[in-house]
Amino acid sequence: MSENNIPENNIINKINKNKIYKYKIYKHKIDILFILIIAIFTSSLVYLLINANDQLGIYCSDVFIYLTNSLNLAGYPLGKTSNLYLSPVICVITSLIFKLGYIDQIAIFTVTGIFFPISSIGTYLLFKLKLNRITSLFGAILFSSFSLNILWTANGTMDIPAIAISIWVIYFTILAVNKNPKYFLLAFPLFVIGFFTRYTVGFILPLMFLYILFEIDIIGKISVLRYKNFKNFKKSILVSLKKLIKSNSFKYFLVGILIALAIFSL
């Protein structure tokens, strides 16, 4: 009787696996569709804003410094070079467009505008970690529709690029802690890039470490000190630290930091 059931069980298992596989493909297609919707919506806004800002002109004095830096980096010396340390990432990208021979304020409008769809897609993926897809989609569209975000989009300032990179850094940090520690290889290097995009991005570093500490329950382990003998507590902490150091999570965490430090030193 049991031998007759074996083929039936195999067939049922194959059917279940096929259903699960098809469901995963379906969810994957839905994500791609929603990301495409967000990309089209935000790219359309960026196109309109670039044209509007081009007609309006530069209304933030910092943008003139960024353009001067970009021209200096592109090999067109103009003005002081003492400000080259200011937000070099966007200036370097803009200088690549200048090197192609297209020297216009639209270049920096376009570079900073590209980060708007990136930030909105990152918002969708970040929301999707805790919310369903429909809610995440509406959340990303709502984020893209905030007047404050639209005001500073594609105008040559570093606010939206900094927000976009910060969102993705937080997203990769959560994935690294909760799903796969290999995401540390993206989180920390991207943080350094964000820091050199706008230095205020540095304020998210304490949040990254706090999230990591809370997820491995360091705070909870320390609070046990009040109720346990100090020697036993010390032994348990040492054992936990040894396990942590030998784990893949710590290895990728350390490699991610080393890559970030290498980028920082460039």
C-alpha positions in Angstrom: 0.0 0.0 0.0 2.8 2.4 0.9 4.7 1.5 -2.3 1.6 2.5 -4.4 1.4 5.8 -2.6 5.0 6.8 -3.4 4.4 7.8 -7.1 1.2 9.6 -6.0 3.2 11.6 -3.4 5.8 12.4 -6.0 3.2 13.7 -8.4 1.6 15.8 -5.7 5.0 17.3 -4.7 5.7 18.2 -8.3 2.3 19.9 -8.7 2.9 21.8 -5.4 6.4 22.9 -6.5 5.0 24.0 -9.9 2.3 26.1 -8.2 4.9 27.7 -5.9 7.2 28.4 -8.8 4.4 29.9 -10.9 3.3 32.0 -7.9 6.8 33.4 -7.4 7.0 34.2 -11.1 3.6 36.0 -10.8 4.8 38.1 -7.9 8.0 38.9 -9.7 6.1 40.1 -12.7 3.8 42.2 -10.5 6.9 43.9 -8.9 8.4 44.6 -12.3 5.1 46.1 -13.5 4.8 48.3 -10.4 8.4 49.4 -10.7 7.8 50.3 -14.3 4.8 52.3 -13.4 6.8 54.2 -10.8 9.7 54.7 -13.3 7.4 56.1 -16.0 5.5 58.4 -13.6 8.6 59.8 -12.0 10.6 60.1 -15.3 7.8 62.1 -16.8 7.9 64.4 -13.8 11.7 64.8 -14.1 11.4 65.6 -17.9 8.8 68.4 -17.1 10.9 69.7 -14.2 14.1 69.8 -16.3 12.4 71.9 -18.9 10.8 74.1 -16.3 14.0 74.7 -14.4 15.9 75.3 -17.6 13.5 78.2 -18.4 13.5 79.4 -14.8 17.3 79.2 -14.5 19.4 78.5 -11.5 17.9 79.9 -8.3 20.1 78.2 -5.8 23.6 79.7 -5.4 25.2 76.4 -4.5 24.5 75.1 -8.0 26.9 77.6 -9.4 29.6 76.1 -7.2 28.7 72.6 -8.4 28.9 73.7 -12.0 32.2 75.4 -11.5 33.6 72.2 -9.9 32.2 70.1 -12.8 33.9 72.4 -15.3 37.2 72.2 -13.5 37.0 68.4 -13.3 36.1 68.3 -17.0 39.3 70.2 -17.9 37.7 73.6 -18.3 39.4 75.7 -15.5 37.0 78.3 -14.3 37.1 80.1 -11.0 38.5 78.8 -7.7 39.5 75.2 -7.2 39.3 75.4 -3.4 35.6 74.3 -3.5 36.3 71.0 -5.3 35.8 69.1 -2.0 32.1 70.0 -2.0 29.8 67.1 -3.0 32.2 65.6 -5.5 30.0 62.7 -6.7 27.5 64.7 -8.6 30.2 67.0 -9.9 32.2 64.1 -11.2 29.2 62.6 -13.0 28.3 66.0 -14.5 31.9 66.5 -15.6 31.6 63.4 -17.7 28.8 65.0 -19.7 30.8 68.2 -20.0 33.7 66.1 -21.4 31.4 64.9 -24.2 31.1 68.5 -25.3 27.7 69.3 -23.9 28.3 72.2 -21.5 25.0 73.4 -20.3 23.1 73.8 -17.0 20.7 71.0 -18.2 23.5 68.6 -17.6 23.4 69.0 -13.8 19.6 69.2 -13.9 19.6 65.8 -15.6 22.1 64.2 -13.3 20.3 65.2 -10.2 16.9 64.4 -11.8 17.9 60.8 -12.5 18.0 60.2 -8.7 14.3 61.0 -8.4 13.0 57.7 -10.0 15.8 55.9 -8.1 14.5 57.2 -4.8 10.9 56.4 -5.6 11.7 52.8 -6.7 13.8 52.4 -3.5 10.8 53.7 -1.5 8.5 51.1 -3.1 11.0 48.3 -2.2 11.5 49.6 1.3 7.7 49.7 2.0 7.3 46.3 0.5 9.4 44.8 3.2 6.5 45.4 5.7 3.5 46.3 3.5 1.7 44.6 0.6 2.5 45.6 -3.0 -0.6 47.8 -3.6 0.1 49.9 -0.5 3.8 50.1 -1.3 2.9 51.3 -4.8 0.7 54.1 -3.5 3.3 55.0 -0.9 6.0 55.4 -3.6 3.6 57.5 -5.8 2.7 59.6 -2.7 6.4 60.1 -1.9 7.0 61.2 -5.5 4.1 63.7 -5.3 5.2 65.6 -2.2 5.6 69.2 -3.2 8.9 69.4 -1.1 10.4 66.6 -3.2 9.2 68.1 -6.5 10.6 71.5 -5.6 14.1 70.2 -5.2 14.1 67.7 -8.0 16.2 68.2 -11.1 17.3 71.7 -10.1 21.0 70.9 -9.6 20.9 70.6 -5.8 22.1 67.5 -3.9 19.0 67.0 -1.7 17.2 64.4 -3.9 20.4 62.4 -4.7 21.2 62.3 -1.0 17.7 61.1 -0.2 17.8 58.4 -2.9 21.1 57.0 -1.8 20.0 57.1 1.9 16.8 55.1 1.1 18.8 52.4 -0.7 21.4 52.3 2.1 18.7 51.6 4.6 17.1 49.1 2.3 20.3 47.1 1.8 21.1 47.3 5.6 17.7 45.7 6.4 18.2 43.0 3.8 21.7 42.3 5.1 20.5 41.8 8.7 17.2 40.0 8.0 17.9 38.0 4.8 21.4 37.8 3.4 24.6 39.4 5.0 26.1 39.8 1.5 24.0 43.0 1.2 26.6 44.6 3.6 28.9 44.6 0.5 26.4 47.1 -1.0 25.2 49.0 2.1 28.5 50.3 3.4 30.1 51.3 0.1 26.9 53.0 -1.0 26.9 54.9 2.3 30.3 56.3 1.5 29.1 57.3 -2.0 26.1 59.0 -0.4 28.3 60.7 2.1 30.4 62.3 -0.7 27.1 63.2 -2.5 25.9 65.2 0.5 27.8 65.1 3.8 24.5 65.1 5.8 24.0 61.4 4.6 26.6 60.6 7.4 23.8 61.0 9.9 22.3 57.7 8.8 25.4 55.7 9.9 24.3 55.6 13.6 20.9 54.4 12.5 22.5 51.6 10.5 24.5 50.4 13.6 21.5 50.8 15.9 19.3 48.6 13.6 22.1 46.0 13.5 22.5 46.1 17.3 18.8 45.8 18.0 18.3 42.9 15.6 21.1 40.9 17.2 19.5 41.8 20.6 22.6 43.3 22.2 20.5 45.6 24.3 18.5 42.7 25.6 21.7 40.8 26.5 23.1 43.7 28.4 19.8 44.2 30.3 20.2 40.6 31.6 23.2 41.8 33.6 20.8 43.0 36.3 19.5 39.6 37.0 22.4 37.3 36.4 25.7 36.7 38.0 28.4 38.9 36.4 30.7 36.0 35.7 28.1 33.9 34.0 27.0 37.0 32.0 30.6 37.6 31.0 30.9 34.0 29.8 27.7 34.2 27.8 28.7 37.4 26.2 32.2 36.0 25.2 30.5 32.9 23.7 28.1 35.1 21.8 30.9 37.2 20.5 32.9 34.3 19.3 30.0 32.9 17.5 29.3 36.3 15.9 32.9 36.7 14.8 33.0 33.2 13.2 29.6 33.8 11.4 29.2 34.8 7.7 27.3 37.9 8.8 30.4 39.3 10.5 32.6 38.4 7.6 30.5 40.2 5.1 30.0 43.1 7.6 33.8 43.4 7.9 34.4 43.1 4.1 31.7 45.7 3.5 33.4 48.2 5.9 36.8 47.5 4.3 35.4 48.2 0.8 33.8 51.4 2.1 37.1 52.5 3.7 38.9 51.9 0.4 36.3 54.0 -1.4 36.6 56.7 1.3 40.4 56.9 0.9 40.2 57.5 -2.9 
